[in-house]
Amino acid sequence: RLLIIDFGSQVTQLIARRLRELNVYCEIHPYQNVTDAFLKDFAPKAIIFSGGPDSVTRDGSPRPPATAFSMGVPILGICYGQQVMMQELGGLVESGHGTAEFGRAYVTPAEEQLPLLEGWFSDGREQVWMSHGDHVSRIAPGFQVYGTSPGAPFAITADPARNFYAVQFHPEVHHTPRGAKLYENFVKLAGFTGDWTMASYREEAIRKIREQVGDKRVICGLSGGVDSSVAAVLIHEAIGDQLTCVFVDHGLLRLNEAEEVVTMFRDNYNIPLIHADEADLFIGALEGVSDPEVKRKTIGRLFIDVFQKYANQIEGAEFLAQGTLYPDVIESVSFSGGPSVTIKSHHNVGGLPEKMGLKLVEPLRELFKDEVRALGRELGLPEKFIGRHPFPGPGLAIRCPGEITREKLDILRLADAVYIDQIRKHGLYDEIWQAFVAILPVRTVGVMGDGRTYDFACALRAVTSVDGMTADYYPFTHEFLGETATRIINEVKGINRVTYDITSKPPGTIEWE
Ligand code: XMP
């Protein structure tokens, strides 16, 4: 097995996922837990050092145990992992102005050949994703340079004799398009054969759910999105009638969404479903709130209150099931007490109240969206469930930066419906990973007919992504954007200006809050 030492990168789980795709078994452990004794006991066949938010130039920043370097196993260091490796082995890392790089870069090969890079450079250079503030300014003895980028002269270095490899960029993210090849070469070098799959994940998940729940009853929060639908169907397969689903309408759904979801689920499944109309409760608590984390935490708490209310009506209901995914976990809290920083509190993780009467069942907690879709197909879910764009639990609340008001929500719902209709009419829905409108907390002056308007501005967002961890804006044509802006302004009273958000993730996030 392979050990990933987590130094707190937002994308550490993507490394695990790349390895699952190669059918290699691996485990992620936070660096604090990886002691000499741990390493000896774990006996990894190879080690990967993840990236992380800290700076190796800071005293007391995270380090791997020195034993890692004397075990005689291949090591791959990524970003912070690269820097910590250089520092520990006698190189030099510095912070400084002008060396930070975020986003797309191109690496070109040095003259020397390296087995790790076999078949990698397709075109004399390779696109990679950088996200670093510090940089290596002197490589460690024994190391050589095998690839450079304009901002990182030591983009790829290695000491092949010891099987140590270090890269400044993130080969695990989708925006390093051929990064998987590096992992493939690395596990090959480490002697892995690859014999791990999604069918075995399904069986293992069912076994764990039965073991956790026993003969108790489970309430499952259903949103109509792919995650909670897959969780519900998987749990139903595990425990049958012990499961009841609750669909909470919090008044932050899109136009006609509640009816559509309930009908879609009842038409396809014979799982008991409660339709809870709680709009007044949620909107009442949110009106006037503008801080994103307060919004998220309020929604998380109210969701639990509502689930608890329904659980109280079901004899023996002790568990709450949610379709929490890994990206929800990593952006909200530190994974397994791990070292990453909180970006936003996803409603079903960081938004949960500290004390809760229900125990959680979260069978998808280690998976990414597209892996959940693959599991959904494995479970036979209809394509119309699987192909829906993601929609966040806190709904329109986090697409309404600034104060939430009923008026803004109503305007937003209409604008979003026009936008999605445009996307469907142009046959783009399946090409786009997620699309929505955000209503901005500014009013701008316009002229319509011969009159003056003073209405809200909105932003259109559409991204391509594979897993929600990194994303790029969708390159609509100018015709499409123009036509959509005209339609929104003509059809939606209350909006007189439309902008298109062209930020990638990172540095942006997909949602505005
Ligand atoms: P961000 O905005 O963090 O979003 O780039 C990544 C993906 O996660 C969704 N998202 C959420 N999903 N509860 C959810 O169920 C949440 O609190 C939440 N916040 C963001 C977001 O829509 C995108 O697909």
Boltz pocket constraint, residues with backbone or C-beta under 6 A from the ligand:
constraints:
  - pocket:
      binder: B
      contacts: [[A, 327], [A, 328], [A, 331], [A, 344], [A, 345], [A, 346], [A, 347], [A, 348], [A, 390], [A, 391], [A, 392], [A, 393], [A, 394], [A, 434], [A, 468], [A, 469], [A, 505], [A, 508], [A, 509], [A, 510], [A, 511], [A, 512], [A, 513]]
      max_distance: 6.0
